[in-house]
Every structure is written in structure tokens, then in C-alpha cells.
Amino acid sequence: MVQQLSLATFMAILTVLIHLTGLALLVRLLRSEHRLVTPIRKAPLATLLLASLGVILIHTVEIWTYAFLYLGLDALHDFETALYFSTVTYASVGYGDVLLGKNWRILGAIEGATGIIMLGWSTAFLVSLLARLKLLAHDWLSPDTSGG
């Protein structure tokens, strides 16, 4: 059990570092003055699209990292199964149709908790971006001053 907890702690820290680095690079890209990025920054929806794709890429790297770990541990027998298990575990704490053996089930549970936290962090990032781009402002939120 100590081995599972140690590995799960390492993977949680690694996932946070991947996420932090990915978001930092994404912010740097979005703030870039590069000639390819400047037109995107002038279009708020394009900026939101780029940020969303960046966030999806970050989660993909994290999910694939866990999938390769499960393969390396011989906890799952093929890459498709490992990737499927990692994706459903990371995003929803699993469906239960693919299970890890007793030797690694704590690792899977901690991947689920870590994934939910990372998805929440990404959601906060995107909502913050929406606010900064003023895409959350709606006329229907303003009080009606027309008297009707």
C-alpha cells in the first residue's frame, strides 16, 4: 500500500506540474505579440477557442501520462484499455467496466480525485478568460431602465 500511495502522490504532483506549466505556456501564448497570435487576440471567440483547445491538450497529456503508467506497471494489458480507463477515471471517477487489480486500485482512485481537481482548475481558468474578454457581459443582466 505504501508503494501505491507513494506513486499516487508522485503522479498527483506531476499532474499539477503539467497543468501549471501548460496553463502558464497557454497564457504566454495568448499574450504573445507574434504575428500569428495577434489577429486571434483581436477576436474574443477565437481567443476562447484557442484557450479551450489548449486546455484540452493539457488534459490529454495528463490522461496519457497515467495510461502509460498503467501499461508500465502491467496494471492493464493494452494501450487502448489503459487510455480508456485513464480517461473515464480522470474525468468521472470511472464507469466500473474496467477495473485495476487490488495492487493498483488506490492509484486509480487518486487519479480520479486529481482529474476532478484539474478539470475544476481548467474551468476556473476559462471562466476567468471569459470575464477578461468581457464575454460574460449580457444586456439581460442589466436592470431594465426603459420602464417597460
N, C-alpha and C positions, 0 to 999 in steps of 0.2 A: 504494500500500500504506500509506503514511503516513496518508492520509485514512481508510482503513478502521480502522487501529489507533487513530487519534485519536477517531473516532466510537465505536468499540467501548469504549474507555476511558471516554469520557463516559457512554455508556449503562450500563456496569457501575457507575460511581459513582452515577448517577441511580437505578438499580435498588436499590442498597444504601440510598440515602437514602429511597426509597419504602418499602422494607422496614422500616427502622429507625423511620421516622415511623409507619407502620402498626402495628407492634408496640407502640410507645410509646402510641399512642392506644387500642389494644386493652387494654393493661394499665390505662391510666387509666379506661377504661370499666368493666373488671372490678372495679376498686377503688372505683368511684363509689358514693356514698351515695344516688343518685337513687332515687326510689320505684319506678321500673320495673326497676331493676337489682338492688336489694336482695333481692327474692324469688329471683331467678336465682342469686345468690351463695350462698343458703342451700341450694341443690340442686346438689351437685357435678356431676352429669351434665349439668344444664342449663348450668352454667358451662363445662364442657368442650365442649358443643355450640356455645355462643356463640363460644368461642375458636376452635374449628375453622372455623366459618363466617367469622369474621374473617380467619383465615389464608388461607382460600380466596379471599376478596375481595382481599386484598393481592396474592396471586399473579395473580389475574385482571387487576388494574390493571397489573402489571408486564408480563404477556404482551401485553395490548392496547397498551401503550406501544410495544413492539417491533413489533407488527403495523402500527400507524400509521406507524412509522418506515420499514418496508419499503415501504409504499404511497407515502409521501412521497419516497422515493428512487427510485421506479418500479422497484424490485428485483423486485416481484411485481405481477401485473396486476389483482387484485381483492381486496377485503377478506376474503372467505371463505378464499381461498388464503393470504393473509398471516396471518390468525388461526390457521389450521390449522398452517402452517409454524412460526409462533412458538410455538404450544402444544407441538407434538411436539419442537421443538428445545430449548425451555426445560426440558421435563420428562424428555427421554431422549436428547438429542443427535441427534434426528431419526430418521426412518424411511428417508429417501432417496428417497421417491416424489415429493417436491417439492424442488427444489434452487435455490439462489441462483446467479446468474451469477458468473463469476470476480471481477468487480469488488467483490462484497459477501460472498463466502463466508467470509472471516475474521470478519466481523461476526457471521454466523450461528454459527460455531464458538464464539466468545466468549460469545454469548447462551447456548449450551448449558452451558458451564462455569459461568457466572454463575447460571443457573437451578438447577443441581445444588447449588451452594453455598447459594442461598436456600432450597431445599427442605430441606436439611440443617439450616439455621438454624431453620426453622419446626418441624421435627421436634424439635429440642432444646428449643424453646420449649414445645411441647405436652407433652413428657415432663417438663419442669420443672413445668409446671402440674399434671400428673397426680400428681407426687410431693408437691407442695404441698397438693393436695386429698386426699392420702392414698389415692388410688385405685389405687396400685401395691402397697399392702399386701395380702397374701393369707395366709390361715391356713396354706396348704400350704407356705409358705416358712419357717414357724416349725418348730423341732425338735419332734418328737413326744415329749411328756412323759407320755403315758398308759401307756407301757410296752408297747403292743401294736403 
